[in-house]
Amino acid sequence: MLNNGCQALTDNFMRSQKYEAVIFDLDGTLLNTLEDLRYSVNYGLAQYGMPQRSLEEIRHFVGNGVQRLIELAVPSGTELQLQEKIFESFRSHYKVHCNDKTRLYPGIEELLAELKRRGFLMAIVSNKLQEGVDALWEQYFKEFLQTAIGAREGIRKKPAPDTVTEALRILNIPGQRAVYVGDSEVDIATARNSEMDCITVTWGFRTRKEQKQAGAAVFVDKPAEIIPLLYL
């Protein structure tokens, strides 16, 4: 359950539901994954004698999938063949270490439990590799969410609407009855391309200024603040 202050806030909004489902981004929205991503990126870079990347650099590189993350992390002009080797090194390392320091953001578990209690359907859509999404779903989310869709063959990554479309298909919910929750410019564009309303969280990998520049209009500073926005 939510804490007393948040529960009092949400109890005022026990009205008709505006949405039936919530589609969540993963990294920067539900989970703080930066430390593990940096560790695995730097491991891959180190195997080929390349400079290490800071947490702040990784923060700005994430959002468009791990292939793009590696493209941004390697020195400019790195040959594609070498990028692929670094990517594979990163991938094998991250598969083992994707949950070393990764943690739910404060209040997320309580939010998901409350949404489940109220009957909302939920899904994750992520540009993280499906194998990583599966591992984290198993660890944190299988009790609450119906499905978790990551990067895989045959489905375009965000900001294309494909992963959202697939999640809605599995949930059997039309887009106008679902809301997208994310933290980055990729998420804002994904919601727009999916013709869905968007809630932008301010605790993730982008600043509020960056989010506004990307077109965000509805913000929440704490997970519990999402609940009132789901009602008319």
QUIHUBEL-V516003 format. One record per pair of residues at least 12 apart in sequence whose C-alpha atoms are under 10 Angstrom apart, sorted by the first residue. I is the first residue (numbers start at 1). GAP is how many residues later the second one is. D is the distance in Angstrom with one decimal. If there is no record, write none. Layout:
# QUIHUBEL-V516003
i: [I & I]
gap: [GAP & GAP]
d: [D & D]
This chain:
# QUIHUBEL-V516003
i: [1 & 1 & 1 & 1 & 1 & 1 & 1 & 1 & 1 & 2 & 2 & 2 & 2 & 2 & 2 & 2 & 2 & 2 & 3 & 3 & 3 & 5 & 6 & 6 & 6 & 6 & 6 & 7 & 7 & 7 & 9 & 9 & 9 & 9 & 10 & 10 & 10 & 10 & 10 & 10 & 10 & 11 & 11 & 12 & 13 & 13 & 13 & 13 & 13 & 13 & 14 & 14 & 14 & 14 & 14 & 14 & 15 & 15 & 15 & 15 & 16 & 16 & 16 & 17 & 17 & 17 & 17 & 17 & 17 & 17 & 17 & 18 & 18 & 18 & 18 & 18 & 18 & 18 & 18 & 18 & 19 & 19 & 19 & 19 & 19 & 19 & 19 & 19 & 19 & 19 & 19 & 19 & 19 & 19 & 20 & 20 & 20 & 20 & 20 & 20 & 20 & 20 & 20 & 20 & 20 & 20 & 20 & 20 & 20 & 21 & 21 & 21 & 21 & 21 & 21 & 21 & 21 & 21 & 21 & 21 & 21 & 21 & 21 & 21 & 21 & 21 & 21 & 22 & 22 & 22 & 22 & 22 & 22 & 22 & 22 & 22 & 22 & 22 & 22 & 22 & 22 & 22 & 22 & 22 & 23 & 23 & 23 & 23 & 23 & 23 & 23 & 23 & 23 & 23 & 23 & 23 & 23 & 23 & 23 & 23 & 23 & 23 & 23 & 23 & 24 & 24 & 24 & 24 & 24 & 24 & 24 & 24 & 24 & 24 & 24 & 24 & 24 & 24 & 24 & 25 & 25 & 25 & 25 & 25 & 25 & 25 & 25 & 25 & 25 & 25 & 25 & 25 & 25 & 25 & 25 & 26 & 26 & 26 & 26 & 26 & 26 & 26 & 26 & 26 & 26 & 26 & 26 & 26 & 26 & 26 & 26 & 26 & 27 & 27 & 27 & 27 & 27 & 27 & 27 & 27 & 27 & 27 & 27 & 27 & 27 & 27 & 28 & 28 & 28 & 28 & 28 & 28 & 28 & 28 & 28 & 28 & 28 & 28 & 28 & 28 & 29 & 29 & 29 & 29 & 29 & 29 & 29 & 29 & 29 & 29 & 29 & 29 & 29 & 29 & 29 & 30 & 30 & 30 & 30 & 30 & 30 & 30 & 30 & 30 & 30 & 30 & 30 & 30 & 30 & 30 & 30 & 30 & 30 & 31 & 31 & 31 & 31 & 31 & 31 & 31 & 31 & 31 & 32 & 32 & 32 & 32 & 32 & 32 & 32 & 32 & 32 & 33 & 33 & 33 & 33 & 33 & 33 & 33 & 33 & 33 & 33 & 33 & 34 & 34 & 34 & 34 & 34 & 34 & 34 & 34 & 34 & 34 & 34 & 35 & 35 & 35 & 35 & 35 & 35 & 35 & 35 & 35 & 35 & 36 & 36 & 36 & 36 & 36 & 36 & 36 & 36 & 36 & 37 & 37 & 37 & 37 & 37 & 37 & 37 & 37 & 37 & 37 & 37 & 37 & 37 & 37 & 38 & 38 & 38 & 38 & 38 & 38 & 38 & 38 & 38 & 38 & 38 & 39 & 39 & 39 & 39 & 39 & 39 & 39 & 39 & 39 & 39 & 39 & 39 & 40 & 40 & 40 & 40 & 40 & 40 & 40 & 40 & 40 & 40 & 40 & 41 & 41 & 41 & 41 & 41 & 41 & 41 & 41 & 41 & 41 & 41 & 41 & 41 & 41 & 42 & 42 & 42 & 42 & 42 & 42 & 42 & 42 & 43 & 43 & 43 & 43 & 43 & 44 & 44 & 44 & 44 & 44 & 44 & 44 & 44 & 44 & 44 & 44 & 44 & 44 & 44 & 45 & 45 & 45 & 45 & 45 & 45 & 45 & 45 & 45 & 45 & 46 & 46 & 47 & 47 & 47 & 47 & 48 & 48 & 48 & 48 & 48 & 50 & 50 & 50 & 50 & 51 & 51 & 51 & 52 & 52 & 53 & 53 & 54 & 56 & 57 & 57 & 58 & 58 & 58 & 58 & 59 & 59 & 59 & 60 & 60 & 60 & 60 & 61 & 61 & 62 & 62 & 62 & 62 & 62 & 63 & 63 & 63 & 63 & 63 & 63 & 63 & 63 & 63 & 63 & 63 & 63 & 64 & 64 & 64 & 64 & 64 & 64 & 64 & 64 & 64 & 64 & 65 & 65 & 65 & 65 & 65 & 65 & 65 & 65 & 66 & 66 & 66 & 66 & 66 & 66 & 66 & 67 & 67 & 67 & 67 & 67 & 67 & 67 & 67 & 67 & 67 & 68 & 69 & 70 & 70 & 70 & 70 & 70 & 70 & 71 & 71 & 71 & 71 & 73 & 74 & 74 & 91 & 91 & 91 & 94 & 95 & 95 & 95 & 95 & 96 & 96 & 97 & 98 & 98 & 98 & 98 & 99 & 99 & 99 & 99 & 102 & 103 & 104 & 105 & 105 & 105 & 105 & 106 & 106 & 106 & 107 & 107 & 107 & 108 & 108 & 108 & 109 & 109 & 109 & 109 & 110 & 110 & 111 & 111 & 111 & 111 & 111 & 111 & 111 & 112 & 112 & 112 & 112 & 112 & 112 & 113 & 113 & 113 & 114 & 114 & 114 & 115 & 115 & 115 & 115 & 115 & 115 & 116 & 116 & 116 & 117 & 118 & 120 & 120 & 120 & 120 & 121 & 121 & 121 & 121 & 121 & 121 & 121 & 121 & 121 & 122 & 122 & 122 & 122 & 122 & 122 & 122 & 122 & 122 & 122 & 122 & 123 & 123 & 123 & 123 & 123 & 123 & 123 & 123 & 123 & 123 & 123 & 123 & 123 & 124 & 124 & 124 & 124 & 124 & 124 & 124 & 124 & 124 & 124 & 124 & 124 & 124 & 125 & 125 & 125 & 125 & 125 & 125 & 125 & 125 & 125 & 125 & 125 & 125 & 125 & 125 & 125 & 125 & 125 & 125 & 126 & 126 & 126 & 126 & 126 & 126 & 126 & 126 & 126 & 127 & 127 & 127 & 127 & 127 & 127 & 127 & 127 & 127 & 127 & 128 & 128 & 128 & 128 & 128 & 129 & 129 & 129 & 129 & 130 & 130 & 130 & 130 & 130 & 130 & 131 & 131 & 131 & 131 & 132 & 132 & 133 & 133 & 133 & 133 & 134 & 134 & 134 & 134 & 136 & 137 & 146 & 146 & 146 & 147 & 147 & 147 & 147 & 147 & 148 & 148 & 148 & 149 & 149 & 149 & 149 & 150 & 151 & 157 & 157 & 158 & 158 & 158 & 158 & 158 & 158 & 158 & 159 & 159 & 159 & 159 & 159 & 159 & 159 & 159 & 159 & 159 & 160 & 160 & 160 & 160 & 160 & 160 & 160 & 160 & 161 & 161 & 161 & 161 & 161 & 161 & 161 & 161 & 162 & 162 & 162 & 163 & 163 & 164 & 164 & 164 & 164 & 164 & 164 & 165 & 174 & 175 & 175 & 175 & 175 & 175 & 176 & 176 & 176 & 176 & 177 & 177 & 177 & 178 & 178 & 178 & 178 & 179 & 179 & 179 & 179 & 179 & 179 & 179 & 179 & 180 & 180 & 180 & 180 & 180 & 180 & 180 & 180 & 181 & 181 & 181 & 181 & 181 & 181 & 181 & 181 & 182 & 182 & 182 & 182 & 182 & 182 & 182 & 182 & 183 & 183 & 183 & 183 & 183 & 183 & 183 & 183 & 183 & 183 & 183 & 183 & 183 & 183 & 183 & 184 & 184 & 184 & 184 & 184 & 184 & 184 & 184 & 184 & 184 & 184 & 184 & 185 & 185 & 185 & 185 & 185 & 185 & 185 & 185 & 185 & 186 & 186 & 187 & 187 & 187 & 187 & 187 & 188 & 188 & 188 & 188 & 188 & 188 & 188 & 189 & 189 & 189 & 192 & 197 & 197 & 198 & 198 & 198 & 198 & 199 & 199 & 199 & 199 & 199 & 199 & 199 & 200 & 200 & 200 & 200 & 200 & 200 & 200 & 200 & 201 & 201 & 201 & 201 & 201 & 201 & 201 & 201 & 201 & 202 & 202 & 202 & 202 & 202 & 203 & 203 & 203 & 203 & 204]
gap: [106 & 108 & 109 & 110 & 111 & 112 & 113 & 114 & 116 & 105 & 106 & 107 & 108 & 109 & 111 & 112 & 221 & 222 & 104 & 107 & 221 & 219 & 216 & 217 & 218 & 219 & 221 & 107 & 217 & 220 & 215 & 216 & 218 & 219 & 214 & 215 & 216 & 217 & 218 & 219 & 221 & 216 & 217 & 216 & 214 & 215 & 216 & 217 & 218 & 219 & 104 & 213 & 214 & 216 & 217 & 218 & 213 & 215 & 216 & 217 & 214 & 215 & 216 & 101 & 103 & 160 & 211 & 212 & 213 & 214 & 215 & 158 & 159 & 160 & 161 & 210 & 211 & 212 & 213 & 214 & 101 & 102 & 154 & 155 & 156 & 157 & 158 & 159 & 160 & 178 & 210 & 211 & 212 & 213 & 98 & 99 & 100 & 101 & 102 & 151 & 153 & 154 & 155 & 156 & 157 & 158 & 159 & 210 & 211 & 94 & 98 & 99 & 100 & 101 & 102 & 147 & 150 & 151 & 152 & 153 & 154 & 155 & 156 & 157 & 158 & 159 & 209 & 93 & 98 & 99 & 100 & 101 & 102 & 123 & 146 & 155 & 156 & 157 & 158 & 159 & 176 & 177 & 204 & 208 & 98 & 99 & 100 & 101 & 102 & 122 & 124 & 125 & 141 & 144 & 145 & 152 & 155 & 156 & 157 & 158 & 159 & 168 & 173 & 175 & 98 & 99 & 100 & 101 & 102 & 121 & 124 & 140 & 155 & 156 & 157 & 158 & 159 & 163 & 175 & 38 & 98 & 99 & 100 & 101 & 102 & 123 & 124 & 155 & 156 & 157 & 158 & 159 & 161 & 162 & 165 & 37 & 78 & 97 & 98 & 99 & 100 & 101 & 102 & 107 & 110 & 111 & 122 & 123 & 124 & 155 & 156 & 157 & 35 & 36 & 75 & 77 & 98 & 99 & 100 & 101 & 106 & 155 & 156 & 157 & 177 & 178 & 31 & 34 & 35 & 76 & 77 & 154 & 155 & 156 & 173 & 174 & 175 & 176 & 177 & 178 & 75 & 76 & 79 & 152 & 153 & 154 & 155 & 158 & 171 & 172 & 173 & 174 & 175 & 176 & 194 & 73 & 74 & 75 & 76 & 77 & 78 & 79 & 82 & 94 & 110 & 111 & 151 & 152 & 153 & 171 & 173 & 174 & 193 & 71 & 72 & 73 & 74 & 75 & 77 & 105 & 109 & 173 & 69 & 70 & 71 & 72 & 73 & 74 & 171 & 172 & 173 & 26 & 65 & 66 & 67 & 68 & 69 & 70 & 71 & 72 & 171 & 172 & 21 & 22 & 24 & 25 & 28 & 64 & 67 & 68 & 69 & 170 & 171 & 19 & 20 & 23 & 24 & 63 & 64 & 65 & 66 & 67 & 68 & 19 & 57 & 58 & 61 & 62 & 63 & 64 & 65 & 66 & 18 & 21 & 22 & 25 & 29 & 32 & 53 & 56 & 57 & 60 & 61 & 62 & 64 & 65 & 14 & 15 & 16 & 17 & 18 & 19 & 20 & 21 & 35 & 52 & 56 & 13 & 14 & 15 & 16 & 19 & 51 & 54 & 55 & 58 & 59 & 61 & 62 & 47 & 49 & 50 & 51 & 52 & 53 & 54 & 55 & 56 & 57 & 58 & 12 & 17 & 25 & 28 & 29 & 32 & 33 & 45 & 46 & 48 & 49 & 50 & 52 & 53 & 12 & 16 & 28 & 31 & 32 & 44 & 47 & 48 & 43 & 46 & 47 & 50 & 51 & 26 & 29 & 30 & 39 & 41 & 42 & 43 & 44 & 45 & 46 & 47 & 48 & 49 & 50 & 25 & 28 & 29 & 30 & 38 & 40 & 41 & 42 & 44 & 45 & 40 & 43 & 38 & 39 & 42 & 43 & 34 & 35 & 37 & 38 & 41 & 23 & 24 & 25 & 36 & 22 & 23 & 24 & 21 & 22 & 20 & 21 & 19 & 149 & 15 & 16 & 12 & 14 & 15 & 147 & 145 & 146 & 147 & 12 & 124 & 145 & 146 & 12 & 144 & 65 & 66 & 122 & 124 & 143 & 63 & 64 & 65 & 95 & 96 & 120 & 121 & 122 & 123 & 124 & 142 & 143 & 62 & 63 & 64 & 93 & 94 & 95 & 120 & 121 & 122 & 123 & 61 & 62 & 63 & 64 & 85 & 86 & 92 & 93 & 21 & 24 & 25 & 61 & 62 & 63 & 85 & 16 & 17 & 19 & 20 & 21 & 23 & 24 & 60 & 61 & 62 & 19 & 18 & 13 & 14 & 16 & 17 & 18 & 20 & 12 & 13 & 15 & 16 & 13 & 12 & 13 & 38 & 40 & 41 & 38 & 34 & 36 & 37 & 40 & 36 & 39 & 35 & 34 & 35 & 37 & 38 & 33 & 36 & 37 & 40 & 34 & 37 & 36 & 98 & 99 & 117 & 118 & 97 & 116 & 117 & 115 & 116 & 117 & 114 & 115 & 116 & 31 & 32 & 35 & 114 & 113 & 114 & 33 & 111 & 112 & 113 & 114 & 115 & 116 & 29 & 31 & 32 & 33 & 111 & 112 & 30 & 31 & 32 & 30 & 110 & 113 & 29 & 30 & 109 & 111 & 112 & 115 & 27 & 28 & 29 & 27 & 109 & 24 & 25 & 58 & 110 & 23 & 24 & 25 & 26 & 47 & 50 & 51 & 52 & 57 & 19 & 22 & 23 & 24 & 25 & 26 & 45 & 46 & 49 & 56 & 57 & 18 & 21 & 22 & 23 & 24 & 25 & 26 & 41 & 44 & 45 & 47 & 48 & 57 & 13 & 17 & 21 & 22 & 23 & 24 & 25 & 26 & 39 & 40 & 43 & 56 & 57 & 22 & 23 & 24 & 25 & 26 & 32 & 33 & 36 & 37 & 38 & 39 & 40 & 41 & 42 & 55 & 56 & 57 & 62 & 22 & 23 & 24 & 25 & 31 & 32 & 37 & 38 & 61 & 22 & 23 & 24 & 25 & 29 & 30 & 31 & 32 & 36 & 59 & 21 & 22 & 23 & 24 & 29 & 20 & 21 & 22 & 23 & 18 & 19 & 20 & 21 & 22 & 23 & 18 & 19 & 20 & 21 & 18 & 19 & 15 & 16 & 17 & 18 & 13 & 14 & 15 & 16 & 12 & 12 & 21 & 24 & 25 & 19 & 20 & 21 & 23 & 24 & 15 & 18 & 19 & 14 & 15 & 17 & 18 & 13 & 12 & 29 & 33 & 28 & 29 & 30 & 31 & 32 & 33 & 35 & 26 & 27 & 28 & 29 & 30 & 31 & 32 & 33 & 34 & 35 & 26 & 27 & 29 & 30 & 31 & 32 & 33 & 34 & 28 & 29 & 30 & 31 & 32 & 33 & 34 & 35 & 28 & 31 & 32 & 27 & 31 & 16 & 26 & 27 & 29 & 30 & 32 & 29 & 22 & 16 & 19 & 20 & 21 & 22 & 18 & 19 & 20 & 21 & 19 & 20 & 53 & 18 & 19 & 20 & 52 & 12 & 16 & 17 & 18 & 19 & 20 & 50 & 51 & 12 & 14 & 15 & 16 & 17 & 18 & 19 & 20 & 16 & 17 & 18 & 19 & 20 & 38 & 39 & 45 & 16 & 17 & 18 & 19 & 20 & 22 & 23 & 37 & 15 & 16 & 17 & 18 & 19 & 20 & 21 & 22 & 23 & 24 & 25 & 27 & 28 & 33 & 36 & 16 & 17 & 18 & 20 & 21 & 22 & 23 & 24 & 26 & 27 & 30 & 32 & 15 & 21 & 25 & 26 & 27 & 28 & 29 & 30 & 31 & 25 & 28 & 12 & 13 & 24 & 27 & 29 & 12 & 23 & 24 & 26 & 27 & 28 & 29 & 25 & 26 & 27 & 23 & 20 & 21 & 18 & 19 & 20 & 21 & 17 & 18 & 19 & 20 & 21 & 27 & 30 & 12 & 16 & 17 & 18 & 19 & 20 & 21 & 26 & 15 & 17 & 18 & 19 & 20 & 21 & 22 & 24 & 25 & 17 & 18 & 19 & 20 & 21 & 17 & 18 & 19 & 20 & 17]
d: [10.0 & 9.2 & 5.7 & 7.9 & 9.5 & 6.9 & 6.2 & 9.9 & 9.2 & 8.0 & 10.0 & 9.4 & 5.7 & 7.1 & 8.8 & 7.2 & 9.9 & 7.5 & 9.2 & 8.6 & 9.3 & 9.8 & 9.6 & 9.6 & 6.2 & 7.9 & 9.6 & 9.7 & 8.4 & 10.0 & 8.6 & 8.4 & 9.1 & 7.9 & 7.8 & 8.1 & 9.3 & 6.5 & 5.9 & 9.7 & 9.9 & 9.7 & 8.8 & 8.1 & 8.1 & 5.6 & 8.7 & 8.8 & 6.5 & 8.2 & 9.7 & 9.7 & 8.4 & 9.9 & 7.5 & 9.3 & 9.3 & 9.5 & 6.1 & 6.6 & 8.9 & 5.8 & 5.9 & 9.8 & 9.2 & 9.2 & 9.6 & 9.3 & 6.1 & 4.4 & 6.1 & 9.2 & 7.0 & 8.4 & 9.2 & 9.9 & 8.1 & 5.4 & 4.7 & 5.2 & 8.0 & 9.5 & 9.6 & 9.9 & 9.4 & 7.7 & 4.6 & 5.1 & 6.7 & 9.9 & 9.1 & 5.7 & 7.0 & 8.8 & 9.9 & 7.9 & 5.4 & 6.4 & 8.8 & 9.8 & 7.5 & 9.2 & 9.8 & 9.3 & 5.5 & 5.8 & 8.5 & 8.3 & 9.7 & 9.3 & 8.8 & 5.3 & 4.5 & 5.5 & 8.0 & 8.5 & 8.0 & 9.7 & 7.2 & 9.2 & 8.9 & 9.7 & 6.6 & 4.6 & 6.6 & 8.9 & 9.0 & 8.9 & 7.1 & 6.4 & 4.9 & 6.6 & 8.7 & 9.6 & 9.7 & 8.9 & 5.5 & 5.1 & 6.0 & 7.2 & 9.9 & 10.0 & 10.0 & 8.8 & 8.5 & 5.8 & 5.0 & 5.8 & 6.9 & 9.6 & 9.8 & 9.5 & 7.5 & 7.8 & 8.5 & 10.0 & 7.0 & 6.1 & 4.8 & 6.1 & 8.6 & 9.6 & 9.9 & 9.5 & 7.5 & 6.1 & 4.8 & 6.2 & 8.3 & 9.8 & 9.2 & 9.5 & 8.6 & 6.0 & 4.9 & 6.2 & 9.6 & 9.3 & 9.7 & 9.9 & 8.7 & 5.7 & 5.4 & 5.7 & 8.8 & 9.7 & 9.9 & 7.8 & 6.2 & 5.0 & 7.6 & 9.1 & 9.8 & 7.1 & 10.0 & 10.0 & 9.9 & 9.8 & 6.3 & 6.9 & 5.8 & 8.6 & 8.4 & 8.4 & 9.4 & 9.7 & 9.2 & 9.9 & 9.5 & 9.3 & 7.8 & 9.2 & 8.6 & 8.0 & 9.6 & 9.7 & 9.9 & 7.6 & 8.9 & 8.2 & 9.8 & 8.7 & 8.5 & 9.6 & 7.9 & 8.2 & 9.2 & 9.4 & 9.0 & 9.5 & 8.5 & 7.6 & 6.1 & 8.0 & 8.6 & 9.2 & 7.3 & 4.1 & 5.3 & 8.3 & 8.9 & 7.7 & 8.9 & 7.5 & 5.6 & 5.8 & 8.9 & 10.0 & 8.8 & 6.7 & 8.7 & 7.4 & 5.7 & 8.3 & 9.3 & 8.6 & 5.9 & 6.0 & 9.1 & 9.4 & 6.3 & 8.8 & 9.7 & 9.3 & 9.7 & 9.7 & 9.5 & 8.7 & 9.5 & 9.7 & 9.7 & 8.6 & 9.2 & 6.7 & 5.6 & 4.5 & 5.7 & 9.4 & 8.5 & 9.2 & 9.3 & 8.7 & 8.5 & 5.6 & 5.5 & 6.3 & 6.3 & 9.9 & 9.3 & 7.5 & 8.6 & 9.7 & 7.8 & 8.0 & 9.3 & 7.3 & 4.7 & 7.0 & 8.8 & 9.9 & 10.0 & 9.8 & 6.9 & 9.1 & 7.1 & 6.7 & 8.7 & 9.9 & 8.6 & 7.4 & 9.8 & 10.0 & 8.5 & 9.8 & 7.1 & 8.9 & 9.6 & 9.3 & 9.6 & 8.5 & 6.3 & 7.0 & 9.8 & 10.0 & 9.8 & 7.4 & 6.7 & 5.7 & 6.9 & 6.5 & 6.0 & 6.4 & 9.0 & 7.6 & 9.3 & 8.9 & 9.2 & 9.4 & 8.9 & 9.8 & 7.2 & 8.8 & 7.3 & 9.6 & 9.6 & 9.0 & 8.9 & 7.1 & 7.3 & 6.3 & 9.5 & 8.9 & 6.2 & 8.8 & 9.8 & 9.8 & 9.7 & 9.5 & 9.2 & 9.7 & 9.2 & 10.0 & 9.0 & 8.9 & 8.3 & 8.4 & 9.3 & 9.6 & 9.7 & 9.8 & 8.3 & 5.3 & 7.7 & 8.8 & 5.8 & 5.4 & 9.1 & 9.5 & 7.5 & 8.2 & 7.8 & 8.6 & 9.3 & 8.3 & 7.1 & 7.5 & 9.3 & 8.4 & 8.3 & 8.6 & 5.6 & 8.7 & 8.7 & 8.3 & 8.9 & 9.9 & 9.9 & 8.7 & 9.8 & 9.7 & 10.0 & 8.1 & 8.9 & 7.6 & 6.6 & 7.5 & 9.3 & 8.9 & 9.9 & 9.6 & 9.7 & 8.4 & 5.1 & 6.9 & 7.9 & 5.0 & 4.7 & 8.4 & 9.2 & 7.9 & 9.6 & 8.9 & 8.2 & 7.1 & 9.6 & 9.4 & 9.7 & 6.3 & 8.9 & 8.4 & 8.1 & 9.0 & 9.8 & 9.5 & 7.6 & 7.8 & 9.6 & 8.6 & 10.0 & 9.0 & 7.5 & 9.8 & 9.5 & 7.3 & 7.5 & 9.9 & 9.0 & 8.0 & 7.9 & 8.5 & 9.1 & 6.9 & 9.0 & 9.9 & 9.2 & 9.3 & 8.2 & 9.8 & 8.9 & 7.7 & 9.4 & 9.2 & 5.7 & 7.7 & 9.4 & 9.9 & 7.3 & 7.6 & 7.4 & 9.7 & 9.3 & 9.5 & 9.3 & 9.8 & 8.2 & 8.7 & 6.9 & 8.5 & 8.6 & 9.5 & 9.4 & 7.1 & 8.2 & 6.3 & 8.3 & 8.8 & 10.0 & 9.2 & 6.2 & 8.5 & 7.6 & 7.1 & 8.1 & 9.9 & 9.8 & 7.1 & 9.8 & 8.2 & 4.6 & 5.5 & 7.5 & 9.4 & 7.5 & 7.6 & 8.5 & 8.0 & 9.0 & 8.5 & 7.5 & 6.4 & 7.3 & 9.2 & 8.9 & 8.6 & 9.9 & 6.8 & 9.7 & 9.8 & 9.5 & 9.7 & 9.4 & 9.4 & 9.6 & 9.0 & 7.1 & 8.7 & 7.5 & 6.2 & 9.9 & 8.3 & 6.8 & 9.2 & 9.5 & 8.7 & 10.0 & 8.6 & 9.9 & 8.9 & 9.9 & 9.3 & 8.0 & 9.6 & 7.5 & 6.4 & 8.5 & 9.4 & 9.8 & 9.9 & 7.0 & 9.6 & 8.3 & 8.1 & 9.3 & 8.5 & 7.4 & 8.8 & 9.2 & 9.2 & 8.0 & 8.2 & 8.9 & 9.6 & 8.7 & 9.7 & 8.4 & 8.0 & 7.4 & 5.8 & 7.1 & 8.9 & 6.0 & 8.2 & 8.4 & 8.6 & 9.0 & 9.2 & 8.5 & 8.1 & 10.0 & 9.7 & 6.2 & 6.0 & 9.2 & 8.3 & 8.0 & 8.5 & 9.2 & 6.2 & 8.1 & 9.2 & 9.6 & 8.6 & 6.6 & 9.8 & 9.5 & 9.1 & 8.7 & 8.5 & 9.9 & 9.9 & 9.8 & 7.7 & 9.9 & 9.1 & 6.2 & 8.2 & 9.4 & 9.9 & 9.7 & 9.5 & 9.5 & 9.5 & 8.6 & 7.1 & 6.9 & 9.5 & 9.8 & 7.0 & 9.6 & 8.8 & 8.9 & 9.9 & 7.4 & 4.9 & 5.9 & 7.4 & 9.0 & 8.9 & 9.5 & 7.9 & 9.2 & 9.8 & 9.4 & 8.9 & 5.4 & 5.8 & 5.0 & 5.6 & 7.9 & 8.9 & 6.4 & 8.4 & 9.1 & 8.0 & 9.7 & 8.7 & 9.2 & 7.6 & 8.6 & 6.5 & 4.4 & 6.0 & 8.1 & 9.0 & 8.6 & 7.7 & 9.7 & 9.5 & 8.7 & 6.0 & 4.9 & 6.0 & 8.8 & 9.2 & 8.4 & 10.0 & 9.5 & 6.0 & 6.4 & 9.8 & 9.1 & 7.4 & 9.5 & 10.0 & 9.8 & 9.6 & 7.9 & 6.2 & 4.8 & 6.8 & 7.9 & 7.5 & 7.8 & 9.3 & 9.4 & 8.5 & 5.5 & 5.1 & 8.9 & 9.2 & 5.8 & 6.4 & 9.1 & 9.0 & 9.7 & 8.9 & 5.5 & 5.7 & 9.0 & 9.1 & 9.0 & 5.4 & 4.6 & 6.6 & 8.5 & 6.7 & 4.2 & 5.2 & 6.0 & 9.6 & 9.9 & 7.9 & 8.7 & 8.9 & 8.0 & 9.4 & 6.8 & 7.1 & 5.9 & 8.6 & 9.5 & 7.2 & 8.3 & 8.1 & 9.4 & 9.7 & 9.0 & 8.3 & 7.4 & 9.8 & 7.0 & 9.8 & 7.6 & 8.1 & 9.4 & 10.0 & 7.7 & 6.4 & 8.5 & 8.0 & 7.1 & 7.6 & 8.5 & 10.0 & 9.4 & 6.6 & 7.4 & 10.0 & 8.2 & 5.8 & 9.4 & 9.3 & 8.9 & 5.5 & 6.7 & 8.2 & 5.6 & 4.1 & 7.9 & 8.7 & 7.1 & 8.8 & 9.3 & 9.9 & 8.2 & 6.0 & 9.2 & 9.6 & 6.6 & 7.8 & 9.1 & 5.8 & 7.6 & 8.6 & 5.7 & 5.0 & 8.7 & 9.9 & 9.2 & 9.4 & 8.2 & 9.3 & 9.5 & 8.8 & 8.1 & 8.4 & 9.7 & 7.0 & 9.6 & 7.4 & 9.8 & 9.8 & 7.5 & 7.1 & 6.0 & 8.8 & 9.6 & 7.7 & 6.2 & 7.8 & 8.5 & 9.2 & 9.9 & 7.0 & 7.6 & 9.4 & 9.1 & 8.2 & 9.8 & 6.0 & 5.2 & 5.8 & 7.3 & 9.6 & 8.1 & 9.5 & 9.2 & 9.9 & 6.6 & 6.2 & 4.7 & 6.2 & 8.4 & 8.7 & 5.8 & 4.8 & 5.9 & 7.2 & 9.7 & 9.8 & 8.8 & 7.6 & 6.6 & 5.2 & 6.1 & 9.1 & 8.4 & 10.0 & 9.9 & 9.9 & 8.4 & 5.3 & 5.1 & 6.6 & 7.7 & 5.5 & 6.7 & 6.6 & 8.9 & 9.2 & 10.0 & 7.6 & 9.4 & 9.4 & 7.8 & 8.6 & 9.3 & 7.8 & 6.9 & 5.9 & 8.7 & 9.5 & 8.2 & 6.4 & 8.2 & 9.1 & 9.5 & 8.1 & 7.6 & 6.2 & 8.9 & 8.4 & 5.3 & 7.9 & 8.2 & 9.8 & 8.6 & 9.5 & 8.3 & 9.7 & 9.5 & 9.5 & 7.6 & 8.1 & 9.8 & 6.9 & 6.9 & 6.4 & 9.5 & 7.9 & 8.3 & 9.3 & 9.5 & 9.8 & 9.1 & 7.7 & 8.0 & 7.0 & 9.0 & 7.8 & 7.8 & 5.3 & 5.9 & 7.2 & 7.7 & 8.5 & 9.5 & 6.5 & 7.7 & 6.0 & 4.8 & 6.4 & 8.9 & 9.5 & 9.7 & 8.6 & 5.7 & 5.1 & 6.1 & 7.6 & 7.9 & 9.6 & 8.9 & 6.8 & 6.3 & 5.4 & 8.0 & 9.8 & 8.7 & 6.6 & 7.8 & 9.3 & 9.9]
